[in-house]
């Protein structure tokens, strides 16, 4: 890159900041930086005084690399730097020095070329790191010294600053983002060993930035996979304010949204400067969605520790299960004194290994052999808790004096910092890129050739993206098109129970996909079962999900009631009319089909009555046939008696047809015989009562007998009346042929377990009543004639027995109607109605049989002396006797009323 004039450079620099999203609000932290840059460009004298950097390490070499490390922590207000950071600062920075030593001593990597370095302290602050990093761009700025003269009038001799070809660092993502904007302007490639913010994967804004650690987008994907493997769908997120925490959580939310099936209950942020009680409020907020027991945490060590403290203070030990990012990793400092709260926490770390060569190198460092590290004396004092003597500085009485004989790991605790491997890999990646570049641009040339002096930054970037070698841990080091390393993570869990040594245990790994050993996991109290972290538990079979608006992981469970079944997890459907839901309501099953069984109590009673009735009827018929020519049988009207007994027999017989299994033949006989038996009986009785009535009415007017009173005429009249019923039934057969149906509506109560399909003939209640209606008309008409004939002497006719029969029959059928229709809504409707109908018919038949024929049978069997021929009388004598009997009955009634009326005798 050719040097640029200060004025054009400043305008270009401000434009770049605007392009990269630096609005006016961002420039509030930059004025002193721009002022410094302007002073450096315009004040060569200032550059001369900057020749020795008090806050940097300078390693001479043919090619110089820059280094950015958080040697010190962030200082309090007004002070840029705080206490020294032994692991993240000194260990990582020494890892770069170690890598440079290894490369410079390697005869095959950059032979005859020595790598130098300019290493700066970022003090864990992005703005301070930006000021320090301006050192790297000094050599790229063209300085105008024409107006500067020494006191003797000669131009000043200005020391040319070293040219930095690439930068190793920084550590924190916020620092890398700030520095990357400046280095991009001057086309200086940068390789970070610890910055994982997804934002840095933007190749348009940070095209000169690369890293040997995977971005948090991979880390977020790993955490999403862990959450799903644990069976969770409802979690909260917690992030430290700043680029690392916020971008990590944003990546997690974005990936979970794309993957689906995972909802965020709450997304909370920990302020940079938390107020007292802030962490108690955070725990209280998390408990507002207590079902979300899983907490995804992207936070720094201090924030993690204080979150655990607040959870313990709220007596919520074991309630939350934390899934921590690599900032938690396998570190003990965040969980110190909070182990019981952290039990079961799942954390991740980029796959790494301890570098034995570095351990040997670092543990042999001393004040004598490590003078190149200007911060090593400060580290020495902090590590051994002693104080070095310095001229003019009095030693504190409470501090022991450092002897210089102390040794790391022997006299102090030592554990290799986790990112040492990545620092070494970052330096080697830069070295391999320079080596490949040298092989292409300077073939056969010893040392740096003209084509690499200066090194072109964009070309070097291309070589960096093309490297592929085995790193310090034996794993491949390479970059994708965005400068990111592949994602490789180890998954840890902090375990206390069922183990002899509490601590972090490797339970899985992630390399593009998750491999988690669930059998090795254990949670609070040693439980092997992962705690639930779901908004809503799965619905039971037969329940549908009613989603909560706007929260796809939350729902209410609603039972598919009535005749509904669960079609899918969101829908209930009604079963087809001939089916009912299964017991768990996940499908439909055929509705059981029932009919009246012979062994049912509802059938036994009607059958018993019918059998008795049939036996009694047959007994009467046999008796009448046996004594067919006796006076009593002839006097009862043999022809009509046999017809009437046939009707009574059919009435009893219909009981068996009503209980038999419905079929086309059975249904046909039901239609035919249901009304026919009653029709025959009442037609015969109506003919008898009508004959008696006409005879005695005619006798009052004339001695001439009425027409159609002969037995033949009576049979004709009876069969004419019966034919009406028969013709009606056959018309019904023609219009609607008899068949069976299964009625699923009759027994379909609210409880589907009680639902039944009823196999029956195609006879509705209305058609059944219609079938009996003609018989009922005959019965009522017969009753009317019986009432009219009640005055006829019983010694002459059957009018009074027929009358009593009809009165009783009417009472039976009047009781039948409310029972039959009043049970229409009952679940036992079929049984009640069938039993009621058959019993009523049997009772009416029994009344007819008992009142009309049992007295005659009794006389025939037990009093044969009364069954003798009496003197025959003419029709005229019969009428006169009946008339006289009527008058005597009238006089008897008048005397009882206190009156005597003498009528003349008109019979003489």
C-alpha positions in Angstrom: 0.0 0.0 0.0 1.5 3.4 -1.0 1.7 6.1 1.7 -1.0 8.7 1.7 -1.0 12.4 2.5 -2.3 13.2 5.9 -5.3 15.3 4.8 -6.6 12.8 2.2 -5.9 10.0 4.6 -8.0 11.6 7.4 -10.9 12.2 5.0 -10.7 8.6 3.7 -10.5 7.3 7.3 -13.6 9.1 8.4 -15.4 7.9 5.3 -14.5 4.3 6.1 -15.9 4.7 9.6 -19.1 5.9 8.2 -19.3 3.0 5.7 -18.8 0.5 8.6 -21.7 1.8 10.6 -20.0 4.4 12.7 -22.7 7.0 13.1 -22.3 10.3 14.9 -22.9 8.7 18.2 -19.9 6.4 17.8 -17.6 9.4 17.2 -18.1 10.6 20.8 -15.4 8.1 21.8 -13.1 8.9 18.9 -12.2 12.6 18.9 -9.0 12.2 20.9 -8.0 9.3 18.8 -8.4 11.2 15.5 -6.6 14.1 17.1 -3.7 11.8 18.0 -3.7 10.4 14.5 -3.6 14.0 13.1 -0.8 15.0 15.5 1.2 11.9 14.4 0.8 12.8 10.8 1.7 16.4 11.2 4.3 16.3 14.0 7.5 14.4 13.1 9.0 15.4 16.3 6.4 13.6 18.2 7.3 10.5 16.2 10.9 10.9 17.1 10.0 10.9 20.8 7.9 7.8 20.3 10.9 5.7 19.2 10.9 3.7 22.4 7.5 2.4 23.4 7.1 2.2 27.1 3.9 0.0 26.8 5.1 -2.4 24.1 7.5 -5.3 23.5 9.8 -4.9 20.5 11.3 -8.0 18.9 13.7 -7.3 16.0 13.2 -9.3 12.8 13.1 -9.2 9.0 9.3 -9.1 9.1 7.4 -7.7 12.0 4.1 -9.0 13.3 1.9 -7.0 15.6 0.4 -8.4 18.8 -2.5 -7.3 20.9 -3.0 -8.9 24.4 -5.0 -8.0 27.5 -2.0 -7.9 29.7 -3.8 -5.8 32.2 -7.5 -5.6 33.2 -9.7 -2.6 32.7 -8.7 0.2 35.1 -11.1 2.2 37.2 -12.6 5.5 36.0 -9.9 7.8 34.6 -7.3 5.1 34.6 -6.8 3.0 31.4 -5.2 -0.1 33.0 -5.8 -2.1 36.1 -4.2 -5.2 37.6 -2.2 -7.6 35.6 -3.9 -10.6 34.1 -1.7 -13.6 34.6 -3.5 -16.2 32.4 -5.4 -14.3 29.7 -2.6 -11.7 29.5 0.8 -13.1 30.3 0.2 -16.7 29.3 -1.2 -15.7 25.9 1.4 -13.1 25.2 4.2 -15.5 26.1 2.6 -18.0 23.8 3.2 -15.6 20.9 6.9 -15.2 22.0 7.1 -19.0 22.2 5.7 -19.4 18.8 8.1 -16.9 17.3 11.0 -18.7 18.9 9.8 -22.0 17.4 9.3 -20.5 13.9 12.6 -18.7 13.9 14.4 -21.9 14.9 12.6 -24.0 12.2 14.8 -24.5 9.2 11.9 -25.4 7.0 9.5 -22.6 7.8 10.6 -19.2 6.6 14.2 -20.2 6.3 16.7 -17.4 6.6 13.8 -15.0 7.5 13.4 -13.9 11.1 10.0 -12.9 12.4 10.0 -9.9 14.8 7.1 -8.5 16.8 5.6 -5.4 18.3 3.3 -6.5 21.1 0.9 -4.0 22.8 -1.2 -4.1 25.9 -5.0 -3.5 25.2 -5.8 -3.2 29.0 -9.1 -5.0 28.2 -10.5 -1.7 26.9 -11.5 -1.2 23.2 -10.8 2.6 23.1 -7.4 2.2 24.7 -6.6 -0.7 22.4 -7.5 1.5 19.4 -5.0 4.2 20.5 -2.3 1.6 21.0 -3.0 0.0 17.6 -2.3 3.2 15.8 1.4 2.2 16.3 0.9 -0.4 13.7 0.1 2.1 10.9 2.9 4.6 11.5 5.0 3.3 8.7 2.1 3.6 6.2 1.6 7.3 6.7 3.6 9.7 4.5 4.9 12.6 6.7 5.6 16.1 5.5 8.8 17.3 7.2 9.6 20.2 4.9 8.8 22.8 7.4 10.8 21.2 10.3 14.4 22.3 10.9 16.8 21.7 13.6 18.5 24.6 15.4 21.4 24.5 13.0 19.1 24.7 10.1 19.5 21.1 9.1 16.4 18.8 8.5 15.8 16.5 11.4 16.8 12.8 11.3 13.5 10.9 12.0 13.7 7.2 12.9 11.6 5.2 10.5 9.1 3.1 12.4 9.0 -0.7 11.7 6.4 -1.9 9.2 3.9 -4.3 10.7 2.7 -6.8 8.0 0.0 -8.5 10.2 -1.5 -8.4 13.6 -2.1 -11.3 16.1 -5.1 -10.4 18.2 -7.1 -9.1 19.8 -8.7 -11.1 22.6 -12.1 -9.5 23.3 -14.5 -9.2 20.4 -15.2 -5.6 21.2 -11.5 -4.8 20.9 -11.1 -6.8 17.7 -14.0 -4.9 16.1 -12.6 -1.5 17.0 -9.1 -2.4 15.8 -10.3 -4.2 12.7 -11.8 -1.0 11.3 -8.4 0.7 11.5 -6.4 -2.2 10.2 -8.8 -2.7 7.3 -8.2 0.9 6.3 -4.5 0.3 6.0 -4.9 -3.3 4.6 -3.2 -5.0 7.4 -4.4 -8.6 7.9 -5.4 -9.6 11.5 -5.8 -13.1 13.0 -7.5 -13.3 16.4 -7.0 -16.1 18.8 -10.1 -15.5 21.0 -12.6 -13.2 19.4 -15.8 -15.2 18.7 -18.5 -12.5 18.0 -20.6 -13.5 14.9 -20.4 -9.9 13.7 -16.8 -10.4 12.8 -17.9 -13.0 10.2 -19.2 -10.2 8.0 -16.7 -10.3 5.1 -17.9 -7.0 3.8 -17.1 -5.0 6.9 -14.2 -7.1 8.3 -12.6 -8.5 5.2 -9.0 -8.3 6.7 -10.1 -10.1 9.9 -9.6 -13.9 10.4 -9.6 -16.1 13.5 -8.4 -19.5 14.5 -11.3 -19.9 16.9 -14.8 -20.7 15.6 -17.4 -17.8 15.8 -20.1 -17.7 18.3 -22.6 -18.7 15.6 -21.1 -22.2 15.7 -21.2 -21.9 19.5 -24.8 -20.8 19.4 -25.6 -23.7 17.1 -23.9 -26.1 19.5 -26.0 -24.7 22.4 -29.2 -25.0 20.4 -28.3 -28.7 19.7 -27.6 -29.3 23.4 -31.0 -27.7 24.4 -32.8 -29.9 21.9 -31.0 -33.0 23.0 -32.1 -32.3 26.6 -35.7 -32.2 25.3 -36.2 -28.5 26.1 -38.3 -26.1 24.1 -38.6 -23.1 26.4 -35.5 -21.3 27.7 -34.3 -17.9 28.9 -31.1 -16.1 27.7 -28.8 -14.0 29.7 -26.0 -11.9 28.2 -23.4 -9.5 29.5 -23.8 -6.1 27.8 -21.3 -5.8 25.0 -20.6 -7.3 21.7 -19.7 -10.8 22.9 -22.7 -11.4 25.1 -25.3 -9.6 22.9 -24.1 -11.0 19.6 -23.9 -14.5 21.1 -27.5 -14.4 22.3 -28.6 -12.9 19.1 -27.0 -15.7 17.2 -28.7 -18.3 19.5 -32.1 -16.7 19.1 -31.7 -16.5 15.3 -30.6 -20.1 15.0 -33.3 -21.4 17.3 -35.9 -19.4 15.3 -34.7 -20.9 12.1 -34.5 -24.4 13.6 -38.0 -24.1 15.1 -39.4 -25.9 18.1 -37.6 -23.6 20.6 -38.9 -20.5 22.2 -37.3 -17.8 24.3 -39.1 -17.1 27.5 -37.0 -14.1 28.4 -33.9 -12.4 27.0 -32.1 -10.4 29.7 -29.1 -8.3 29.6 -26.5 -7.6 32.4 -25.4 -4.0 32.4 -21.7 -3.1 32.0 -21.9 -1.4 35.4 -24.6 -3.3 37.3 -26.2 -1.4 40.2 -26.5 -3.0 43.7 -29.4 -5.6 43.7 -29.2 -5.8 39.9 -28.6 -9.6 39.9 -31.3 -10.2 42.4 -33.7 -8.5 40.0 -32.4 -10.7 37.2 -33.2 -13.9 39.1 -36.6 -12.5 40.0 -37.3 -11.8 36.3 -36.2 -15.3 35.4 -38.6 -16.7 37.9 -41.5 -14.9 36.2 -41.3 -17.8 33.7 -40.3 -20.5 36.2 -41.1 -23.3 33.6 -38.1 -22.0 31.7 -35.5 -23.7 33.9 -32.8 -23.8 31.2 -30.8 -20.6 31.1 -28.5 -19.9 28.1 -25.7 -17.6 29.4 -23.2 -15.6 27.3 -21.5 -13.6 30.0 -18.1 -12.8 31.5 -16.7 -14.6 34.5 -17.6 -11.9 37.0 -21.2 -11.7 35.8 -21.6 -15.5 35.8 -20.3 -15.7 39.4 -22.7 -13.0 40.6 -25.7 -14.7 38.8 -24.9 -17.9 40.7 -24.6 -16.0 44.0 -28.0 -14.3 43.4 -29.6 -17.7 42.6 -28.2 -19.2 45.8 -29.4 -16.1 47.8 -32.9 -16.6 46.4 -32.8 -20.3 47.6 -33.1 -21.5 44.0 -30.3 -24.0 44.2 -31.1 -26.8 41.7 -33.9 -24.9 40.0 -32.0 -23.4 37.1 -29.8 -25.4 34.7 -27.2 -23.2 33.0 -25.8 -23.8 29.5 -22.7 -21.6 29.4 -20.6 -20.4 26.5 -16.9 -20.6 26.2 -16.4 -17.6 28.5 -17.5 -20.1 31.3 -15.9 -23.1 29.7 -14.1 -25.3 32.2 -13.0 -22.5 34.5 -13.3 -22.7 38.3 -13.2 -19.0 39.0 -16.9 -18.4 38.0 -18.2 -21.1 40.3 -15.9 -20.7 43.3 -18.0 -21.1 46.5 -21.1 -21.6 44.3 -20.5 -25.2 43.2 -23.9 -26.4 44.5 -25.8 -23.8 42.3 -23.6 -24.7 39.3 -24.1 -28.4 39.6 -25.3 -29.9 36.3 -24.3 -26.8 34.3 -23.4 -27.6 30.7 -20.6 -25.6 29.2 -18.7 -25.6 25.9 -15.2 -24.8 24.9 -13.5 -24.8 21.5 -11.7 -28.1 21.2 -8.2 -27.6 22.5 -5.2 -29.3 24.0 -2.5 -28.4 26.4 0.8 -27.7 24.6 3.5 -29.5 26.5 6.2 -27.5 24.7 4.8 -24.3 26.0 4.6 -25.7 29.6 8.3 -26.5 29.5 9.0 -23.1 28.0 7.0 -21.1 30.4 7.9 -22.9 33.6 11.6 -22.2 32.9 11.0 -18.4 32.4 12.7 -16.3 35.1 13.7 -12.7 35.6 17.1 -13.3 34.1 16.1 -15.1 30.9 12.9 -13.3 30.1 14.0 -9.6 30.0 12.3 -9.1 26.6 8.9 -9.2 28.4 8.6 -5.8 30.0 5.6 -7.0 32.1 7.2 -10.1 33.4 8.5 -8.5 36.6 5.0 -7.4 37.4 3.7 -10.9 36.7 6.5 -12.3 38.9 5.4 -10.1 41.9 1.8 -11.1 41.5 2.4 -14.8 40.9 4.8 -15.3 43.9 3.1 -12.6 46.1 6.4 -10.8 46.7 7.9 -7.5 45.9 11.0 -6.7 43.8 13.4 -4.0 45.0 13.7 -1.0 42.8 16.0 2.0 43.3 14.3 4.8 45.3 11.3 2.7 46.1 10.8 1.6 49.7 9.7 -2.0 50.2 6.3 -2.5 52.0 6.7 -4.2 55.4 3.8 -6.6 54.7 5.3 -7.8 51.4 8.1 -10.3 51.2 11.1 -9.6 49.0 11.4 -11.5 45.7 14.7 -13.4 45.6 14.6 -14.2 41.9 15.1 -17.9 42.7 11.4 -18.6 42.7 10.2 -21.0 40.0 6.8 -21.1 38.2 4.8 -24.3 39.0 7.2 -25.2 41.8 6.6 -22.2 44.0 3.2 -21.1 42.6 0.3 -22.8 41.0 0.3 -23.1 37.3 -2.2 -24.3 34.7 -1.9 -23.5 31.0 -4.5 -21.0 29.9 -7.1 -22.4 27.5 -6.4 -20.1 24.5 -2.6 -20.7 24.4 -3.1 -23.3 21.6 -5.0 -20.8 19.5 -2.4 -18.0 20.0 0.3 -20.4 18.8 -1.9 -21.5 15.8 -2.6 -17.8 14.9 1.2 -17.0 14.8 1.9 -20.2 12.8 -1.0 -19.3 10.4 0.6 -16.0 9.7 4.0 -17.7 9.3 2.7 -20.3 6.9 1.0 -17.6 4.8 4.3 -15.6 4.6 6.2 -18.8 3.8 3.9 -19.7 0.9 4.0 -16.1 -0.3 7.8 -16.1 -0.2 7.9 -19.4 -2.1 5.7 -17.9 -4.9 7.2 -14.4 -5.0 10.8 -15.1 -4.1 11.6 -18.6 -5.5 15.2 -19.6 -4.6 15.8 -16.2 -2.9 17.4 -16.1 0.5 15.7 -13.7 2.8 13.1 -11.1 1.9 13.1 -10.2 -1.8 12.1 -6.9 -3.3 8.6 -8.3 -4.2 7.9 -8.7 -0.5 9.3 -5.4 0.6 6.9 -4.1 1.5 4.5 -7.0 2.0 1.2 -6.3 0.2 -1.6 -6.7 2.7 -4.3 -7.9 0.4 -2.1 -10.5 -1.2 -1.0 -11.7 2.2 -4.7 -12.0 3.2 -5.3 -14.3 0.3 -2.4 -16.5 1.4 -3.8 -16.6 5.0 -7.1 -17.8 3.7 -5.4 -20.5 1.8 -3.3 -22.1 4.6 -4.1 -25.6 5.7 -1.7 -27.2 8.2 -1.8 -29.2 11.4 -1.7 -26.9 14.4 0.0 -27.2 17.7 -2.7 -29.7 19.0 -2.6 -31.8 15.8 -5.9 -30.5 14.4 -6.2 -28.8 11.0 -5.9 -25.0 10.9 -7.8 -23.5 8.0 -10.2 -20.7 7.2 -13.4 -20.4 5.3 -14.4 -17.6 2.9 -15.2 -15.4 5.9 -11.9 -16.0 7.7 -13.5 -18.3 10.3 -12.1 -21.5 11.6 -14.2 -24.6 11.6 -16.3 -25.3 14.7 -14.9 -27.9 17.0 -16.1 -27.9 20.6 -15.8 -30.0 23.7 -18.9 -30.1 25.9 -18.4 -30.2 29.7 -20.7 -30.7 32.6 -19.9 -29.6 36.2 -20.7 -32.7 38.4 -20.5 -33.0 42.1 -22.6 -36.1 43.1 -21.5 -39.7 42.5 -18.0 -38.7 41.9 -14.8 -38.8 44.0 -13.5 -35.5 42.5 -16.1 -32.8 41.7 -15.3 -30.9 38.6 -15.9 -30.5 34.9 -16.4 -33.7 32.9 -16.3 -34.1 29.2 -19.7 -35.4 28.1 -19.6 -34.8 24.4 -18.3 -32.9 21.4 -19.6 -30.9 18.5 -18.0 -30.9 15.0 -20.8 -29.8 12.6 -23.1 -32.1 14.6 -23.6 -32.9 18.2 -22.4 -36.1 19.9 -23.6 -36.1 23.5 -23.3 -38.9 25.9 -26.5 -38.7 27.8 -25.6 -41.6 30.1 -22.7 -39.7 31.5 -24.8 -36.7 32.4 -26.1 -36.0 35.9 -27.9 -33.1 37.4 -28.8 -31.6 40.8 -28.7 -34.2 43.5 -27.1 -36.8 41.2 -30.3 -37.3 39.2 -29.7 -38.8 35.7 -33.0 -37.3 34.4 -32.6 -33.9 32.8 -35.0 -31.4 34.4 -37.9 -30.2 32.2 -37.6 -26.8 30.7 -40.8 -26.5 28.7 -43.6 -24.0 28.5 -46.3 -26.6 28.3 -46.1 -30.4 28.8 -47.3 -32.7 26.1 -51.0 -33.2 26.0 -52.4 -36.6 26.9 -53.8 -38.8 24.2 -57.2 -37.5 23.2 -56.3 -33.9 23.9 -55.6 -31.3 21.3 -53.2 -28.3 21.6 -54.7 -24.9 21.8 -51.8 -22.6 21.0 -51.0 -19.5 23.0 -51.0 -16.6 20.6 -47.5 -15.5 19.7 -45.7 -18.2 21.7 -45.4 -21.3 19.5 -44.0 -23.5 22.4 -46.9 -22.8 24.7 -50.4 -24.3 24.6 -53.3 -25.4 26.6 -54.6 -28.9 26.4 -58.3 -29.4 25.6 -60.0 -32.8 25.7 -61.8 -34.0 22.6 -65.1 -34.5 24.3 -68.4 -36.1 23.3 -68.0 -38.1 20.1 -64.8 -36.3 19.0 -61.4 -38.0 18.5 -58.0 -36.5 18.1 -57.3 -36.1 14.4 -53.9 -34.6 14.9 -52.2 -32.6 17.7 -54.2 -29.5 17.0 -57.6 -30.8 15.8 -60.5 -32.8 17.1 -63.0 -34.3 14.7 -66.4 -36.0 15.2 -66.5 -39.7 14.6 -68.7 -41.0 11.7 -72.3 -41.6 12.8 -71.8 -45.4 13.0 -68.6 -45.1 15.2 -67.5 -43.8 18.5 -64.1 -42.7 19.9 -61.7 -45.1 21.4 -61.1 -45.0 25.1 -58.0 -42.7 24.7 -59.8 -40.7 21.9 -57.0 -41.1 19.4 -59.3 -42.8 16.8 -62.7 -44.2 16.2 -64.1 -47.7 16.6 -67.3 -49.3 15.5 -70.3 -48.7 17.7 -71.5 -52.0 19.2 -74.7 -53.3 17.7 -77.3 -54.7 20.1 -80.7 -56.3 19.9 -83.1 -57.8 22.5 -81.7 -61.1 23.5 -83.8 -64.1 24.6 -82.0 -64.3 27.9 -82.6 -60.7 28.8 -84.9 -60.0 31.7 -86.8 -57.7 29.4 -87.5 -60.7 27.2 -88.1 -63.4 29.8 -91.3 -61.9 31.3 -93.1 -61.3 28.0 -92.1 -64.7 26.7 -93.3 -66.4 29.9 -96.6 -64.6 29.6 -96.9 -65.5 25.9 -96.2 -69.1 26.5 -98.8 -69.3 29.3 -101.2 -67.5 27.0 -100.6 -69.8 24.1 -101.0 -72.9 26.3 -104.3 -71.5 27.7 -105.5 -70.6 24.2 -104.7 -74.1 22.9 -106.5 -75.6 25.9 -109.6 -73.6 25.1 -109.4 -74.5 21.4 -108.9 -78.2 22.2 -111.8 -78.1 24.7 -114.1 -76.4 22.2 -113.2 -78.9 19.5 -113.7 -81.8 21.9 -117.1 -80.4 23.0 -117.9 -78.8 19.7 -121.6 -80.0 19.6 -122.4 -79.2 23.2 -124.9 -76.5 24.0 -122.4 -74.1 25.5 -120.1 -74.2 22.6 -122.9 -73.9 20.1 -124.5 -71.0 22.1 -121.2 -69.1 22.1 -121.1 -68.9 18.4 -118.7 -71.6 17.3 -117.6 -69.9 14.1 -116.7 -66.5 15.5 -115.3 -68.1 18.7 -112.7 -70.0 16.6 -111.9 -66.8 14.7 -111.5 -64.9 17.9 -109.4 -67.6 19.5 -107.2 -67.5 16.4 -106.7 -63.8 16.9 -105.8 -64.3 20.6 -103.3 -66.9 19.6 -101.7 -64.5 17.1 -101.5 -61.8 19.7 -99.5 -64.2 21.9 -97.4 -65.3 19.0 -96.3 -61.7 18.1 -94.2 -61.6 21.3 -91.8 -64.1 19.8 -91.5 -62.1 16.6 -90.8 -58.9 18.5 -88.0 -60.5 20.4 -86.5 -62.5 17.6 -83.4 -61.2 15.8 -84.6 -58.8 13.1 -84.4 -59.9 9.5 -86.4 -59.4 6.3 -88.7 -62.4 7.0 -89.1 -61.5 10.7 -89.8 -57.9 9.9 -92.4 -58.9 7.3 -94.2 -61.1 9.8 -94.0 -58.3 12.4 -95.8 -56.0 10.1 -98.4 -58.6 9.2 -99.1 -60.1 12.6 -98.6 -57.1 14.9 -102.0 -55.6 14.0 -103.6 -58.7 12.6 -104.1 -60.6 15.8 -105.8 -57.7 17.5 -107.7 -56.9 14.3 -109.1 -60.5 14.2 -110.0 -60.5 17.9 -111.7 -57.2 18.0 -113.4 -57.7 14.6 -115.0 -60.9 15.9 -116.0 -59.2 19.2 -117.4 -56.2 17.3 -119.4 -58.4 15.0 -120.8 -60.2 18.1 -121.7 -57.0 20.0 -123.2 -55.4 16.9 -125.3 -58.5 16.3 -126.7 -58.5 19.8 -127.3 -54.8 19.7 -129.2 -55.0 16.4 -131.2 -57.9 17.6 -132.6 -56.3 20.7 -132.9 -52.9 19.1 -134.9 -54.5 16.3 -137.0 -56.4 18.9 -138.1 -53.2 20.4 -139.6 -52.1 17.1 -140.6 -55.4 15.4 -140.7 -59.1 15.8 -138.9 -59.4 12.5 -135.3 -60.4 13.0 -132.6 -58.1 11.6 -130.6 -59.0 8.6 -127.1 -60.6 8.6 -127.4 -62.3 11.9 -126.7 -65.8 10.7 -123.3 -67.4 11.4 -122.3 -67.1 7.7 -123.2 -63.5 7.6 -121.2 -62.9 10.9 -118.1 -64.6 9.4 -118.4 -62.5 6.2 -118.7 -59.3 8.2 -115.7 -60.3 10.4 -113.5 -61.2 7.4 -114.5 -57.9 5.6 -113.3 -56.0 8.7 -110.1 -58.1 8.9 -109.4 -57.6 5.1 -109.0 -53.8 5.7 -106.0 -54.5 7.9 -104.5 -57.1 5.6 -104.9 -54.9 2.5 -103.2 -52.0 4.3 -100.3 -54.2 5.4 -99.7 -55.4 1.8 -99.8 -51.9 0.4 -97.2 -51.1 3.0 -95.1 -54.0 1.7 -95.3 -52.7 -1.8 -94.4 -49.1 -0.9 -91.6 -50.0 1.6 -90.4 -53.5 1.4 -89.6 -54.9 4.9 -85.9 -54.7 5.8 -83.7 -54.2 8.8 -81.8 -51.0 9.8 -79.2 -50.2 12.4 -80.3 -47.1 14.4 -77.3 -45.3 15.8 -79.2 -42.2 16.9 -81.6 -43.9 19.4 -78.8 -44.9 21.8 -76.4 -42.0 21.4 -76.1 -40.5 24.9 -73.5 -37.8 25.9 -71.2 -40.6 27.1 -70.0 -42.4 24.0 -69.1 -45.5 26.0 -72.8 -46.1 26.4 -73.5 -45.6 22.6 -75.0 -48.5 20.8 -76.4 -49.3 17.4 -79.8 -51.0 17.6 -80.5 -53.7 15.0 -84.3 -53.4 14.3 -86.9 -53.5 11.7 -87.7 -50.4 9.7 -90.7 -49.6 11.9 -90.7 -46.3 13.6 -92.8 -45.5 16.6 -95.3 -43.8 14.3 -95.6 -46.7 11.9 -96.0 -49.1 14.8 -98.9 -47.0 16.2 -100.4 -46.7 12.7 -100.2 -50.5 12.4 -102.2 -50.8 15.6 -104.5 -47.9 14.9 -107.1 -49.8 13.0 -107.3 -52.4 15.7 -107.7 -49.6 18.3 -110.6 -48.2 16.2 -112.2 -51.6 16.2 -111.6 -51.9 20.0 -113.2 -48.5 20.7 -116.2 -49.3 18.5 -116.7 -52.6 20.1 -116.5 -50.9 23.5 -119.3 -48.5 22.4 -121.5 -51.3 21.4 -120.8 -53.1 24.6 -121.9 -50.0 26.5 -125.1 -49.8 24.5 -125.8 -53.5 25.0 -125.2 -53.5 28.8 -129.0 -53.8 29.5 -129.4 -57.1 27.7 -129.8 -60.0 30.2 -126.6 -62.0 30.6 -128.6 -65.2 30.4 -129.3 -64.5 26.8 -126.0 -63.3 25.4 -122.3 -62.5 25.8 -122.8 -58.7 25.8 -121.7 -58.1 29.4 -118.5 -60.3 29.3 -117.5 -58.6 26.1 -118.2 -55.2 27.7 -116.0 -56.0 30.7 -113.4 -57.3 28.3 -113.4 -54.0 26.4 -113.4 -51.9 29.5 -110.4 -53.7 30.8 -108.6 -53.7 27.5 -109.1 -49.9 27.2 -107.5 -49.4 30.6 -104.6 -51.5 29.6 -104.0 -49.6 26.4 -104.5 -46.2 28.1 -101.6 -47.2 30.5 -99.6 -48.4 27.5 -99.5 -45.1 25.7 -97.7 -43.0 28.4 -95.2 -45.8 29.2 -94.4 -46.4 25.5 -93.9 -42.7 24.5 -92.6 -41.5 27.9 -89.5 -43.6 27.6 -88.5 -42.2 24.2 -85.4 -40.5 25.6 -84.3 -43.4 27.9 -81.2 -45.3 27.2 -83.3 -48.4 27.8 -85.9 -47.3 25.3 -85.7 -50.4 23.1 -86.1 -52.8 26.0 -88.9 -50.8 27.7 -91.0 -50.2 24.6 -90.7 -53.8 23.3 -91.6 -55.2 26.7 -94.4 -52.8 27.3 -95.9 -53.5 23.9 -95.7 -57.3 24.2 -96.9 -57.4 27.8 -99.8 -55.1 26.9 -100.8 -57.2 24.0 -100.5 -60.4 26.1 -102.6 -58.8 28.9 -105.3 -57.7 26.5 -105.4 -61.2 24.9 -105.5 -62.8 28.4 -108.4 -60.5 29.4 -110.4 -61.6 26.3 -109.5 -65.2 26.9 -110.2 -65.1 30.6 -113.6 -63.3 30.5 -115.1 -64.8 27.4 -113.9 -68.4 27.4 -112.6 -69.5 30.7 -116.1 -69.5 32.4 -117.3 -71.7 29.5 -114.4 -74.1 29.8 -114.9 -74.2 33.5 -118.6 -75.2 33.1 -117.7 -77.7 30.3 -115.0 -79.4 32.3 -116.2 -79.1 35.9 -120.0 -78.8 35.6 -121.1 -80.9 32.6 -124.6 -81.1 34.1 -125.2 -77.5 33.2 -124.0 -78.1 29.6 -127.5 -79.5 28.5 -129.9 -78.6 25.8 -132.7 -76.2 27.0 -136.1 -75.7 25.4 -135.8 -73.8 22.2 -137.6 -70.6 21.9 -138.5 -68.5 18.9 -137.0 -65.2 18.1 -140.3 -63.6 19.2 -140.2 -65.3 22.6 -136.6 -64.4 23.1 -137.3 -60.7 22.4 -140.4 -60.7 24.6 -138.5 -62.3 27.5 -135.7 -59.8 27.1 -138.2 -56.9 27.0 -139.9 -58.2 30.1 -136.6 -58.6 31.8 -135.7 -55.0 31.0 -139.0 -53.7 32.3 -138.7 -55.6 35.5 -135.3 -54.2 36.0 -136.7 -50.7 35.4 -139.5 -51.3 38.0 -137.1 -52.5 40.5 -135.0 -49.4 40.1 -138.2 -47.2 40.4 -139.2 -48.9 43.6 -135.8 -48.3 45.1 -136.4 -44.6 44.3 -139.8 -44.6 46.2 -142.1 -44.8 43.2 -144.4 -47.5 41.8 -145.5 -47.4 38.2 -148.0 -50.0 36.8 -147.6 -50.8 33.2 -150.2 -52.7 31.2 -149.2 -56.1 30.0 -148.7 -55.9 26.2 -147.5 -59.4 25.7 -150.8 -61.0 25.8 
